[in-house]
Amino acid sequence: MKYLRLLSLLLLAVACNKNELITEQIEDEHYRPRTESSVAEAQKVWEYTPAPGQFINELKTSGFTGEELTAEAAVAYAERRMSEGRFVSLGGFGGYIVVGFDHSVDNAGGYDFAVEGNSFDGSSEPGIVWVMQDENGDGKPNDTWYELRGSESGKPTTIQNYAVTYYRPAEPQSPVKWSDSEGVEGEIDYVGAHHSQDYYYPAWIATDSYTLSGTRLEARNYDKSGNGTMWVQPAYDWGYADNQSSVDFISRNGAFNLFDIDNAMDTWGNAAEIEYIDFVKVQCGVNAKSGHLGELSTEVFSVVDYKMVF
């Protein structure tokens, strides 16, 4: 059935450009077809839970106001930033953002959606991308998340269900300590020369510690200079946000990575075979720092329906 649907879409596409509506319907009561009023960007932010980092709570570069003291206020902050075409930082490993489209994004063959970051040559900070279909039709991201396969999926150096617990600093202008599920301890450095807010721990997290879990990629960053003055963060082959891949990166009014819903997989790595999605989650996929530059942190500017933009 799926392949017949894809064939129909391909035939229809011969006579349609990216700005014209394709009216083929998916037989699912919760599917929301694109209409003339639909917008390409995922404008609704459902969750914003970053890990600690140098851009969190930061007023000047990151645009925080100091009033982000609740989860709702943090979501409003992220939504405002993205509506202005500005970045939202996910902090260190595990930090994430969840966004939703005003229509269902079809799995129509080829690339289906794109995530805009700020990677450039020698500076990739990969984000794992997850997708969700609104299976129960309540309009909320409370169904099943499927990770999108990338070049590092299945490698022995990639850890699934990796978790990091972050601890609130006792004093201002201090590093944020963490411990992980592998028995390792470390810290998010305080780099006050660049970002001098008192705390890198999210102001709206009420507890003195919190845990973020997901898939961790092996870090590739290294000190090219040998004396700590020039850090390089090489790209991964394909399948990650904020990553200057030679396969799925495109620079067109922004730095985008392109994604195919066909790469959605279940917990065991099997193809999920999803016909459409409604929500996207981007999550920082590395736990690393680059000397004076601080932690590696995925940044997100926008998430867009590929067929409506490119």
ZATORZA-27525 format. One record per residue (C-alpha): y negated, x, z. Coordinates in steps of 0.02 Angstrom, whole numbers, padded with zeros to 5 digits, always signed. Layout:
BEGIN
YXZ
...
//
This chain:
BEGIN
+00000+00000+00000
-00120+00140+00046
-00092+00229-00119
-00121+00070-00219
-00284+00047-00124
-00337+00225-00164
-00296+00200-00348
-00401+00042-00350
-00547+00135-00273
-00533+00276-00399
-00536+00152-00543
-00685+00062-00469
-00775+00226-00440
-00778+00262-00627
-00911+00127-00645
-00999+00154-00479
-01114+00289-00416
-01137+00337-00233
-01275+00209-00207
-01178+00061-00274
-01067-00047-00166
-00879-00049-00191
-00822-00220-00137
-00635-00186-00124
-00577-00254+00043
-00455-00180+00166
-00339-00311+00238
-00385-00287+00421
-00479-00416+00522
-00577-00281+00614
-00630-00186+00458
-00820-00190+00431
-00862-00167+00246
-01017-00074+00194
-01161-00190+00145
-01330-00165+00064
-01409-00146+00237
-01285-00013+00296
-01353+00160+00331
-01265+00325+00300
-01299+00400+00472
-01201+00357+00628
-01351+00295+00726
-01265+00236+00885
-01225+00366+01019
-01090+00300+01135
-01062+00451+01247
-01145+00618+01274
-01058+00732+01398
-01098+00914+01366
-01026+01061+01459
-01153+01167+01552
-01256+01277+01438
-01423+01359+01406
-01488+01210+01305
-01442+01080+01435
-01589+01011+01537
-01702+01125+01432
-01873+01051+01397
-01950+01155+01258
-01817+01188+01126
-01692+01051+01168
-01817+00912+01201
-01757+00854+01371
-01891+00768+01474
-01822+00798+01649
-01788+00612+01667
-01609+00618+01602
-01533+00579+01771
-01403+00450+01720
-01268+00441+01586
-01369+00304+01501
-01524+00412+01497
-01424+00556+01425
-01358+00444+01286
-01535+00384+01249
-01591+00566+01239
-01453+00610+01115
-01487+00456+01011
-01673+00496+01003
-01642+00677+00955
-01524+00631+00813
-01642+00496+00749
-01777+00630+00738
-01661+00748+00643
-01651+00870+00789
-01500+00954+00865
-01399+00898+01014
-01310+01040+01104
-01133+01014+01170
-01142+01160+01290
-00986+01266+01320
-00804+01220+01292
-00760+01036+01297
-00936+00965+01287
-00936+00815+01170
-01033+00676+01087
-00965+00509+01024
-01056+00417+00884
-01026+00255+00789
-01067+00191+00615
-01137+00019+00573
-00991-00001+00451
-00813+00060+00434
-00795+00224+00339
-00653+00211+00213
-00518+00340+00192
-00546+00336+00005
-00476+00504-00045
-00565+00671-00035
-00703+00697+00091
-00754+00543+00190
-00889+00597+00312
-00992+00749+00359
-01059+00828+00519
-01223+00922+00514
-01240+01076+00623
-01342+01237+00617
-01215+01371+00573
-01262+01518+00463
-01180+01679+00408
-01116+01768+00563
-01152+01622+00679
-01019+01487+00684
-00988+01387+00843
-00842+01275+00795
-00827+01096+00852
-00663+01001+00850
-00683+00833+00762
-00593+00673+00815
-00593+00501+00734
-00557+00326+00797
-00528+00157+00716
-00588+00003+00808
-00412-00065+00824
-00449-00202+00950
-00609-00258+00865
-00721-00254+01018
-00845-00135+00937
-00820+00001+01068
-00737+00174+01058
-00595+00129+01176
-00445+00142+01061
-00348+00297+01004
-00431+00462+00962
-00351+00564+00823
-00393+00748+00804
-00428+00807+00628
-00318+00949+00572
-00405+01114+00540
-00354+01288+00487
-00309+01336+00666
-00200+01184+00703
-00023+01231+00753
-00059+01415+00776
+00006+01497+00936
-00172+01551+00978
-00232+01370+00980
-00209+01278+01145
-00198+01089+01151
-00236+00995+01312
-00336+01144+01373
-00451+01101+01519
-00601+01182+01602
-00677+01130+01768
-00861+01171+01791
-00942+01191+01963
-01121+01149+02009
-01218+01307+02060
-01276+01312+02241
-01440+01396+02193
-01562+01375+02048
-01565+01501+01906
-01382+01543+01934
-01231+01551+01818
-01111+01404+01813
-00937+01453+01871
-00782+01380+01792
-00593+01386+01804
-00470+01334+01669
-00294+01265+01650
-00230+01439+01605
-00277+01509+01776
-00430+01601+01711
-00600+01599+01796
-00769+01638+01722
-00948+01580+01710
-01081+01514+01593
-01212+01650+01607
-01390+01612+01657
-01496+01685+01516
-01667+01655+01591
-01756+01766+01466
-01723+01633+01335
-01698+01471+01432
-01773+01469+01606
-01738+01292+01669
-01668+01298+01846
-01497+01226+01806
-01381+01229+01656
-01267+01100+01741
-01307+00926+01668
-01431+00839+01783
-01346+00670+01763
-01174+00729+01821
-01172+00669+02002
-01015+00760+02058
-01013+00943+02109
-00880+00980+01978
-00812+00898+01822
-00671+00935+01701
-00672+00931+01511
-00514+00944+01408
-00469+00959+01225
-00409+01083+01096
-00464+01264+01115
-00473+01385+00970
-00456+01572+00992
-00631+01647+00998
-00679+01764+00856
-00848+01826+00916
-00871+02013+00940
-01003+02144+00973
-01033+02224+00804
-01156+02351+00872
-01042+02417+01008
-01188+02420+01129
-01216+02234+01156
-01365+02213+01040
-01282+02127+00891
-01153+01992+00916
-01063+01910+00769
-00976+01741+00772
-00868+01731+00613
-00822+01567+00532
-00652+01484+00538
-00568+01441+00374
-00592+01252+00372
-00591+01092+00472
-00727+01117+00604
-00906+01063+00634
-01049+01190+00648
-00944+01315+00554
-00997+01407+00395
-00830+01387+00309
-00804+01445+00130
-00704+01285+00102
-00794+01134+00175
-00971+01194+00214
-01115+01133+00107
-01300+01171+00126
-01396+01024+00057
-01546+00967+00158
-01450+01030+00309
-01295+01129+00355
-01148+01009+00336
-00960+01022+00358
-00858+00895+00261
-00708+00801+00331
-00561+00704+00261
-00487+00562+00365
-00318+00606+00289
-00316+00756+00407
-00306+00643+00560
-00152+00683+00663
-00068+00615+00818
-00029+00712+00976
+00126+00788+00896
+00036+00844+00739
+00101+00705+00627
-00012+00622+00499
-00095+00469+00575
-00118+00377+00408
-00281+00289+00451
-00361+00178+00318
-00536+00184+00394
-00633+00242+00547
-00778+00175+00650
-00812+00315+00775
-00821+00505+00773
-00814+00628+00918
-00869+00809+00903
-00815+00927+01042
-00851+01112+01070
-00688+01201+01031
-00711+01376+01101
-00734+01450+01274
-00829+01610+01243
-00996+01697+01262
-01087+01827+01159
-01176+01942+01281
-01363+01913+01291
-01347+01764+01172
-01250+01666+01303
-01110+01540+01278
-01046+01481+01109
-01103+01301+01094
-01076+01177+00953
-01236+01091+00896
-01241+00924+00806
-01387+00852+00706
-01304+00705+00621
-01141+00624+00567
-01148+00538+00397
-01041+00436+00277
-01004+00562+00140
-00994+00433+00000
-01169+00370+00042
-01253+00541+00045
-01167+00666-00070
//
